[in-house]
């Protein structure tokens, strides 16, 4: 059967299933409107004027009158340095947990997850509290009163601590998928630990290492929260784009700067997605057949344990400082313990509104993201139809695009009829949903690929329609991915800032935006209180979801010894 005949048969089969066809069309239209159209509008805004005519004056202005060249070089430099450092630290962490008999593995893993579960600028806030002009370490311990905490060095430290968990998780997954019998065989042939590491473990880890570097590099480029708080005179593209729009009210130049971030960020993402991810040197097709021969030699375990301890203490110091400052009456003036900051959050109109709006919008966005992700993954893995590649590509775009570029794209796309959504809850929910949709789609697709589709085909043969098969067969298969998607969507919705900074309004505000406003107003105690409350909400949500998964569905998360 040639390709044309096969495609014709697939089209005829789809026409015989009007419900499935309608679902595909509706989902494709939604993805085009909220994922592709905003990016096209962003690009068009750069090269047209207010009348819609072709005009490159904004690009000329940016190239000649702004510091975009410096900001671009600074952003690339920051991304490269952070990418290298975070990848190395993540690999050391992953190797220590997966390949040694080091004690406290579960504890180290849990602490490493803190930066993922918190707002992006918590560590920046802690950096100011510890090393700023009124910092605990600089002023109160060392007596330094003129220390400038802002700039490149502080950004490198903060972004490395914030992003190394992404590298750690990626490299940890690679190590867990290795067939450890290869390493055991090298040991049996007389190779020492260092020889095994250099000739076996490290080469097998290279795809994960390069993948981790590209992910961290792209995230560093698109990071907005940390540079906005801590960059100072060190110009980066994300902050420059934000300043052009909010400070100079120039949407076109801000759009062009956002596009400048978009190009290298998306390039790194798609290299990782379509090239590096397929460069796997692992020689197994199922679970590892060899038992891991954990390294027990003290000359290896002790240094790794000490490195993990130092990093963990650093993370705890940063987060502990934020908790402590949230309980201080007036930072730098009156250091007595007080609940004044929390009282403001719960009693003031703005504090209660930000908390209520964030919870409401996140609770609406979370199930939409998870269910839509499962539906799309089902269609991509189990169905063949025209537009399948477009659907897959559309789900990845908002995740690959820097958050600030997506936010600007939404502003220029949905500020006039018939798509007048600016200032409404709908535009914020849409940004939260489609920004994290790709993660749910990926998780659901991986779950479905592990199960033979003959199970679903049997349901169809017995007379069940597509909807019944999806609800009663496919969705239960994807239950673990569904709850992973729910958790990821809620965490990202609660902690998002760059994608929604331009979308909040008088009617709808978010905690992350309130945190940033408090930091800019030097209300560090209030900002700390907001951060602590946000992290507590996320942790409680994690516990509830974990309880539901364990008790209702019998799913168990992998444990770390």
C-alpha positions as CSV (number, residue, x, y, z in Angstrom):
1,X,0.0,0.0,0.0
2,X,1.5,3.3,-1.1
3,X,1.5,6.4,1.1
4,X,-1.3,8.2,-0.8
5,X,-3.6,5.2,-0.5
6,X,-2.8,4.9,3.2
7,X,-3.6,8.6,3.8
8,X,-6.8,8.3,1.9
9,X,-7.9,5.4,4.0
10,X,-7.0,7.2,7.2
11,X,-9.1,10.2,6.0
12,X,-12.1,8.0,5.2
13,X,-11.8,6.3,8.6
14,X,-11.8,9.7,10.3
15,X,-14.9,10.9,8.4
16,X,-16.7,7.8,9.8
17,X,-16.0,9.0,13.3
18,X,-17.6,12.5,13.5
19,X,-17.0,12.9,17.2
20,X,-13.3,12.2,16.9
21,X,-13.0,14.5,13.9
22,X,-14.8,17.3,15.7
23,X,-12.5,16.9,18.7
24,X,-9.4,17.1,16.5
25,X,-10.6,20.2,14.7
26,X,-11.5,22.0,18.0
27,X,-8.2,21.2,19.6
28,X,-6.3,22.2,16.5
29,X,-8.1,25.6,16.4
30,X,-7.5,26.2,20.1
31,X,-3.8,25.4,19.7
32,X,-3.5,27.6,16.6
33,X,-5.2,30.6,18.4
34,X,-3.3,30.4,21.7
35,X,0.0,28.8,20.7
36,X,0.9,29.8,17.2
37,X,-1.0,33.0,16.5
38,X,0.5,35.0,19.4
39,X,4.1,34.2,18.2
40,X,3.1,35.2,14.6
41,X,1.6,38.5,15.9
42,X,4.8,39.1,17.9
43,X,6.9,38.8,14.8
44,X,4.5,40.9,12.7
45,X,4.5,43.7,15.4
46,X,8.3,44.0,15.0
47,X,8.0,44.8,11.3
48,X,4.8,46.8,11.0
49,X,3.6,50.2,12.4
50,X,0.4,51.1,14.1
51,X,-1.4,51.3,10.7
52,X,-0.4,47.8,9.8
53,X,2.1,48.9,7.1
54,X,5.5,47.4,6.7
55,X,8.0,49.4,8.8
56,X,11.4,48.5,10.1
57,X,11.9,51.8,12.1
58,X,11.5,50.0,15.4
59,X,14.3,47.5,14.5
60,X,16.5,50.3,13.3
61,X,15.9,52.2,16.6
62,X,16.7,49.2,18.7
63,X,19.9,48.4,16.8
64,X,21.2,52.0,16.9
65,X,19.7,53.6,20.0
66,X,19.5,50.8,22.6
67,X,22.0,48.5,24.3
68,X,20.5,45.4,22.6
69,X,23.9,44.2,21.4
70,X,25.4,44.4,24.9
71,X,22.2,42.8,26.4
72,X,22.4,40.0,23.9
73,X,26.0,39.2,24.6
74,X,25.4,39.4,28.3
75,X,22.5,37.1,28.1
76,X,24.4,34.5,26.1
77,X,27.4,34.8,28.4
78,X,25.2,34.3,31.5
79,X,23.4,31.4,29.9
80,X,26.7,29.6,29.0
81,X,28.3,30.1,32.4
82,X,25.2,29.1,34.3
83,X,24.6,26.1,31.9
84,X,28.1,24.8,32.5
85,X,28.0,25.2,36.3
86,X,24.5,23.9,36.8
87,X,25.2,20.9,34.6
88,X,28.4,20.0,36.5
89,X,26.7,20.4,39.9
90,X,23.6,18.5,38.7
91,X,25.8,15.6,37.4
92,X,27.8,15.4,40.7
93,X,24.5,15.3,42.6
94,X,23.0,12.7,40.3
95,X,26.1,10.5,40.4
96,X,26.3,10.7,44.2
97,X,22.7,9.6,44.6
98,X,22.6,7.0,41.9
99,X,26.1,5.4,42.0
100,X,27.4,5.6,45.6
101,X,26.4,4.3,49.0
102,X,26.2,7.9,50.3
103,X,23.7,8.2,53.3
104,X,20.8,10.7,53.1
105,X,19.9,10.3,49.4
106,X,16.2,10.9,49.9
107,X,17.0,14.1,52.0
108,X,19.3,15.4,49.3
109,X,16.8,14.7,46.6
110,X,14.1,16.5,48.5
111,X,16.2,19.6,49.1
112,X,17.2,19.7,45.4
113,X,13.6,20.0,44.5
114,X,13.0,23.2,46.5
115,X,14.1,25.6,43.7
116,X,11.6,24.0,41.3
117,X,8.7,24.3,43.7
118,X,9.2,28.0,44.6
119,X,8.9,31.3,42.8
120,X,11.8,32.0,40.4
121,X,13.1,34.9,42.4
122,X,13.1,33.5,46.0
123,X,16.8,32.9,45.8
124,X,17.4,36.4,44.5
125,X,15.5,37.8,47.4
126,X,17.6,35.7,49.8
127,X,20.8,36.9,48.1
128,X,19.8,40.5,48.8
129,X,18.9,39.7,52.4
130,X,22.2,37.9,53.0
131,X,24.7,39.9,51.0
132,X,23.0,43.3,50.3
133,X,24.0,46.6,51.9
134,X,21.9,45.6,55.0
135,X,22.6,41.9,54.6
136,X,23.0,39.5,57.4
137,X,26.4,38.3,56.3
138,X,27.8,41.5,54.7
139,X,26.7,44.1,57.3
140,X,25.8,42.3,60.5
141,X,28.6,39.6,60.5
142,X,31.4,41.2,58.4
143,X,30.6,44.9,59.0
144,X,30.6,45.7,55.2
145,X,28.2,48.5,54.6
146,X,28.8,49.4,50.9
147,X,28.7,45.9,49.3
148,X,27.0,45.9,45.9
149,X,25.1,42.6,45.5
150,X,23.7,43.4,42.1
151,X,25.4,42.2,38.9
152,X,26.8,39.3,36.9
153,X,28.4,37.3,39.8
154,X,25.3,37.3,41.9
155,X,23.1,36.4,38.9
156,X,25.4,33.4,38.2
157,X,25.1,32.1,41.8
158,X,21.4,32.6,41.9
159,X,20.6,31.1,38.5
160,X,22.9,28.2,39.1
161,X,21.1,27.3,42.4
162,X,17.7,27.9,40.8
163,X,18.3,25.8,37.7
164,X,20.7,23.0,38.7
165,X,17.7,20.8,39.7
166,X,16.7,20.7,36.0
167,X,20.1,19.4,35.1
168,X,20.1,17.0,38.1
169,X,16.7,15.4,37.1
170,X,17.8,15.0,33.5
171,X,21.1,13.4,34.3
172,X,19.6,11.3,37.1
173,X,17.1,9.9,34.5
174,X,19.9,9.0,32.2
175,X,21.8,7.2,35.0
176,X,18.8,5.2,36.1
177,X,18.2,4.0,32.5
178,X,21.8,2.7,32.1
179,X,22.4,-1.0,32.2
180,X,24.7,-1.1,35.2
181,X,25.9,-4.6,34.1
182,X,28.2,-2.8,31.6
183,X,29.9,-1.0,34.5
184,X,30.0,-4.2,36.5
185,X,31.7,-6.0,33.5
186,X,34.4,-3.4,33.4
187,X,35.0,-3.8,37.1
188,X,35.1,-7.6,36.7
189,X,37.8,-7.1,34.1
190,X,40.0,-5.3,36.6
191,X,39.2,-1.7,35.8
192,X,39.4,0.7,38.7
193,X,36.6,3.1,39.7
194,X,38.1,6.1,37.9
195,X,38.7,4.0,34.8
196,X,35.1,2.7,34.8
197,X,33.8,6.3,35.3
198,X,35.9,7.8,32.5
199,X,35.5,4.9,29.9
200,X,31.9,3.7,30.7
201,X,29.8,5.9,32.9
202,X,30.7,9.3,31.5
203,X,30.4,8.4,27.8
204,X,27.0,6.8,28.5
205,X,26.0,10.0,30.3
206,X,27.0,12.4,27.5
207,X,23.5,12.7,25.9
208,X,22.0,13.5,29.3
209,X,24.8,16.0,30.1
210,X,24.4,17.9,26.8
211,X,20.7,17.8,27.1
212,X,20.9,19.2,30.6
213,X,23.2,22.0,29.5
214,X,20.9,23.0,26.6
215,X,17.8,23.0,28.9
216,X,19.6,25.1,31.6
217,X,21.0,27.4,28.9
218,X,17.6,28.1,27.4
219,X,16.0,28.6,30.8
220,X,18.7,31.0,31.8
221,X,18.2,33.0,28.6
222,X,14.5,33.3,29.2
223,X,14.7,33.9,32.9
224,X,13.0,37.2,33.9
225,X,12.4,37.1,37.6
226,X,16.0,36.8,38.8
227,X,17.5,39.4,36.4
228,X,14.7,41.8,37.2
229,X,15.5,41.6,40.9
230,X,19.3,41.2,40.8
231,X,20.8,42.3,37.5
232,X,21.4,45.9,38.4
233,X,23.6,47.4,35.6
234,X,24.1,44.1,34.0
235,X,21.8,44.4,31.0
236,X,20.0,41.2,29.8
237,X,17.4,40.9,27.0
238,X,14.4,39.8,29.1
239,X,14.7,42.9,31.5
240,X,15.4,45.2,28.5
241,X,12.2,44.1,26.7
242,X,10.2,44.6,29.9
243,X,11.7,48.0,30.4
244,X,10.9,49.1,26.8
245,X,7.2,48.2,27.3
246,X,6.5,49.2,30.9
247,X,9.1,52.1,31.3
248,X,9.1,53.6,27.8
249,X,5.7,52.3,26.6
250,X,7.2,51.1,23.3
251,X,5.5,47.9,22.4
252,X,7.3,47.4,19.1
253,X,10.8,47.7,20.4
254,X,9.9,45.5,23.3
255,X,8.6,42.9,20.9
256,X,11.8,42.9,18.9
257,X,13.9,42.4,22.0
258,X,11.6,39.6,23.0
259,X,12.1,38.0,19.5
260,X,15.9,38.4,20.1
261,X,15.6,36.1,23.1
262,X,13.2,33.8,21.3
263,X,15.6,32.7,18.6
264,X,18.5,31.3,20.6
265,X,16.2,29.9,23.3
266,X,14.0,28.0,20.8
267,X,17.1,26.8,18.9
268,X,18.5,25.3,22.1
269,X,15.2,23.7,22.9
270,X,14.7,22.1,19.5
271,X,18.3,20.9,19.4
272,X,17.7,19.2,22.7
273,X,14.3,17.9,21.7
274,X,15.0,16.5,18.2
275,X,18.8,15.8,18.1
276,X,20.4,15.3,21.5
277,X,17.4,13.4,23.0
278,X,17.9,10.8,20.2
279,X,21.7,10.5,20.7
280,X,21.4,7.7,23.3
281,X,24.2,5.2,23.9
282,X,22.2,3.1,26.3
283,X,22.2,-0.6,25.2
284,X,19.0,-1.8,26.9
285,X,15.4,-1.8,25.8
286,X,13.8,-2.6,29.2
287,X,14.7,-2.3,32.8
288,X,18.4,-2.6,33.8
289,X,19.3,-6.2,34.1
290,X,22.3,-5.6,36.3
291,X,22.2,-4.6,39.9
292,X,24.0,-1.3,40.6
293,X,27.4,-1.9,42.3
294,X,27.3,1.1,44.6
295,X,30.6,2.8,45.2
296,X,31.6,2.3,48.9
297,X,35.2,3.5,48.9
298,X,35.5,6.4,51.4
299,X,37.9,8.3,49.2
300,X,35.0,8.7,46.7
301,X,31.9,8.7,48.9
302,X,33.2,11.3,51.5
303,X,34.1,14.1,49.0
304,X,30.8,13.6,47.2
305,X,28.9,13.6,50.5
306,X,30.7,16.8,51.6
307,X,29.8,18.5,48.3
308,X,26.2,17.5,48.6
309,X,26.2,18.8,52.2
310,X,27.6,22.1,51.2
311,X,25.1,22.6,48.4
312,X,22.2,21.5,50.6
313,X,23.3,23.9,53.4
314,X,23.5,26.7,50.9
315,X,20.0,26.0,49.7
316,X,18.6,25.8,53.3
317,X,20.5,29.0,54.2
318,X,18.8,30.9,51.3
319,X,15.3,29.5,52.0
320,X,15.7,29.7,55.8
321,X,16.6,33.4,55.5
322,X,13.4,34.2,53.6
323,X,11.3,32.4,56.2
324,X,13.2,34.3,59.0
325,X,12.8,37.7,57.4
326,X,9.1,37.1,56.8
327,X,8.8,37.0,60.7
328,X,10.9,40.2,61.3
329,X,9.0,43.3,62.1
330,X,11.0,45.8,59.9
331,X,14.0,44.4,58.0
332,X,17.2,46.4,58.8
333,X,15.5,48.6,61.5
334,X,13.5,46.5,64.0
335,X,14.6,42.8,63.9
336,X,12.1,41.7,66.5
337,X,9.8,38.7,65.7
338,X,6.4,39.8,64.5
339,X,3.5,38.5,62.3
340,X,3.0,42.0,60.9
341,X,3.8,40.9,57.3
342,X,1.4,37.9,57.4
343,X,-1.3,40.1,58.9
344,X,-0.9,42.5,56.0
345,X,-1.3,39.7,53.5
346,X,-4.5,38.3,55.1
347,X,-6.0,41.6,56.2
348,X,-5.2,44.1,53.5
349,X,-7.3,44.2,50.4
350,X,-4.4,43.9,47.9
351,X,-2.8,40.9,49.8
352,X,-6.1,38.9,50.1
353,X,-6.9,39.7,46.5
354,X,-3.6,38.5,45.1
355,X,-3.8,35.3,47.2
356,X,-7.4,34.7,46.2
357,X,-6.9,35.4,42.5
358,X,-3.7,33.2,42.3
359,X,-5.5,30.3,43.9
360,X,-8.6,30.6,41.8
361,X,-6.9,31.0,38.5
362,X,-4.4,28.2,39.3
363,X,-7.2,25.8,40.3
364,X,-9.1,26.6,37.1
365,X,-5.9,26.3,34.9
366,X,-4.6,23.1,36.5
367,X,-7.4,20.5,35.5
368,X,-7.7,22.1,32.1
369,X,-4.0,21.7,31.5
370,X,-3.9,18.1,32.7
371,X,-7.1,16.9,30.9
372,X,-6.2,18.7,27.6
373,X,-2.7,17.3,27.8
374,X,-4.0,13.7,28.2
375,X,-6.5,14.2,25.3
376,X,-3.7,15.5,23.0
377,X,-1.3,12.7,24.0
378,X,-4.0,10.1,23.2
379,X,-4.6,11.7,19.8
380,X,-0.9,11.9,19.0
381,X,0.0,8.4,20.0
382,X,-3.1,6.4,19.1
383,X,-4.6,8.2,16.1
384,X,-3.4,9.1,12.7
385,X,-4.9,12.2,11.1
386,X,-4.0,15.1,8.9
387,X,-2.5,17.9,11.1
388,X,-0.9,15.6,13.6
389,X,2.5,17.1,13.3
390,X,1.0,20.6,13.5
391,X,-0.7,19.6,16.8
392,X,2.5,18.2,18.2
393,X,4.5,21.3,17.2
394,X,1.8,23.7,18.6
395,X,1.9,22.2,22.0
396,X,5.7,22.6,22.2
397,X,5.8,26.3,21.1
398,X,4.7,28.0,24.3
399,X,7.1,25.8,26.4
400,X,10.0,26.5,24.1
401,X,9.3,30.2,23.8
402,X,10.6,32.5,26.7
403,X,7.8,33.4,29.0
404,X,8.2,37.1,28.4
405,X,7.9,36.6,24.6
406,X,4.8,34.6,25.1
407,X,3.3,37.3,27.4
408,X,4.0,40.1,24.9
409,X,2.6,37.9,22.1
410,X,-0.6,37.5,24.1
411,X,-0.8,41.3,24.7
412,X,-0.5,42.2,21.0
413,X,-2.9,39.3,19.9
414,X,-5.8,39.7,22.3
415,X,-6.2,43.4,22.8
416,X,-8.9,44.0,20.1
417,X,-12.1,42.5,18.9
418,X,-13.0,39.7,18.1
419,X,-10.4,38.4,20.5
420,X,-10.5,41.1,23.1
421,X,-9.3,39.2,26.2
422,X,-6.8,41.8,27.7
423,X,-7.6,42.5,31.4
424,X,-9.8,39.4,31.8
425,X,-9.1,36.1,33.7
426,X,-9.4,34.2,30.4
427,X,-6.1,35.5,29.0
428,X,-4.2,34.7,32.3
429,X,-5.7,31.2,32.4
430,X,-4.8,30.6,28.8
431,X,-1.2,31.7,29.4
432,X,-0.9,29.4,32.4
433,X,-2.5,26.4,30.5
434,X,-0.6,26.6,27.3
435,X,2.8,27.5,28.9
436,X,2.9,24.1,30.7
437,X,0.7,22.0,28.3
438,X,3.8,20.4,26.7
439,X,4.9,18.7,29.9
440,X,1.5,17.0,30.3
441,X,1.4,15.9,26.7
442,X,4.9,14.4,27.0
443,X,4.1,12.5,30.2
444,X,0.9,11.1,28.8
445,X,2.5,10.1,25.5
446,X,5.3,8.2,27.3
447,X,2.7,6.4,29.4
448,X,0.7,5.3,26.3
449,X,3.8,4.1,24.4
450,X,4.5,1.7,27.2
451,X,1.1,-0.1,26.7
452,X,0.2,-2.2,23.7
453,X,-2.6,-0.4,21.7
454,X,-4.4,-3.8,21.3
455,X,-6.0,-3.2,24.7
456,X,-7.8,-0.1,23.3
457,X,-8.5,-1.9,20.0
458,X,-10.3,-4.7,21.9
459,X,-12.6,-2.0,23.4
460,X,-13.4,-0.7,20.0
461,X,-14.1,-4.2,18.6
462,X,-16.6,-4.7,21.4
463,X,-18.5,-1.7,20.3
464,X,-17.2,1.1,22.5
465,X,-16.8,4.6,20.8
466,X,-13.7,6.7,21.0
467,X,-14.9,8.7,24.0
468,X,-15.8,5.6,26.1
469,X,-12.4,4.0,25.2
470,X,-10.5,7.1,26.2
471,X,-12.3,7.5,29.5
472,X,-12.4,3.9,30.6
473,X,-9.2,2.5,29.0
474,X,-6.7,5.1,28.0
475,X,-7.2,7.6,30.9
476,X,-6.7,4.9,33.6
477,X,-3.5,3.8,31.8
478,X,-2.3,7.4,32.0
479,X,-3.3,8.0,35.7
480,X,0.2,8.5,36.9
481,X,1.0,10.9,34.0
482,X,-2.4,12.7,34.7
483,X,-1.4,13.4,38.3
484,X,2.1,14.4,37.3
485,X,0.5,16.8,34.9
486,X,-1.8,18.1,37.6
487,X,1.0,18.7,40.0
488,X,3.3,20.3,37.4
489,X,0.5,22.5,36.1
490,X,-0.5,23.7,39.6
491,X,3.2,24.4,40.6
492,X,3.9,26.3,37.4
493,X,0.6,28.2,37.6
494,X,1.3,29.3,41.2
495,X,4.9,30.4,40.5
496,X,4.7,31.8,37.0
497,X,5.8,35.4,36.5
498,X,7.4,36.1,33.1
499,X,4.4,34.9,31.0
500,X,1.8,36.8,33.0
501,X,3.7,40.0,34.1
502,X,2.0,41.9,31.2
503,X,-1.4,40.2,31.6
504,X,-2.4,41.1,35.2
505,X,-4.8,44.0,35.7
506,X,-6.7,45.9,38.3
507,X,-9.3,43.1,38.2
508,X,-6.9,40.2,38.4
509,X,-3.5,40.1,40.2
510,X,-1.1,37.3,41.1
511,X,1.1,36.5,44.1
512,X,4.3,36.4,42.0
513,X,3.6,39.9,40.6
514,X,2.9,41.2,44.2
515,X,6.2,39.7,45.3
516,X,8.1,41.5,42.6
517,X,6.3,44.8,43.4
518,X,7.2,44.4,47.1
519,X,10.8,43.8,46.2
520,X,10.9,46.9,44.0
521,X,9.4,48.9,46.8
522,X,12.1,47.5,49.2
523,X,9.4,45.8,51.3
524,X,11.5,42.8,51.7
525,X,9.7,41.4,54.8
526,X,6.4,41.5,52.9
527,X,7.9,39.9,49.9
528,X,9.3,37.1,52.1
529,X,5.9,36.5,53.6
530,X,4.3,36.2,50.2
531,X,7.1,33.7,49.1
532,X,6.6,31.6,52.3
533,X,2.8,31.5,51.8
534,X,3.2,30.6,48.1
535,X,5.6,27.7,48.9
536,X,3.4,26.4,51.7
537,X,0.4,26.3,49.3
538,X,2.4,24.4,46.8
539,X,3.7,21.9,49.4
540,X,0.2,21.3,50.7
541,X,-1.1,20.8,47.2
542,X,1.7,18.3,46.6
543,X,0.7,16.4,49.7
544,X,-2.9,16.3,48.8
545,X,-2.2,15.1,45.2
546,X,0.2,12.5,46.5
547,X,-2.4,11.2,49.0
548,X,-5.0,10.9,46.2
549,X,-2.6,9.1,43.9
550,X,-1.4,6.6,46.6
551,X,-4.8,5.9,48.2
552,X,-7.2,6.1,45.3
553,X,-5.1,4.9,42.4
554,X,-2.4,2.8,44.1
555,X,0.4,4.7,42.3
556,X,3.7,4.9,44.2
557,X,6.5,7.4,43.4
558,X,10.0,6.0,43.1
559,X,11.9,6.1,46.4
560,X,15.4,7.1,47.0
561,X,17.4,5.0,49.4
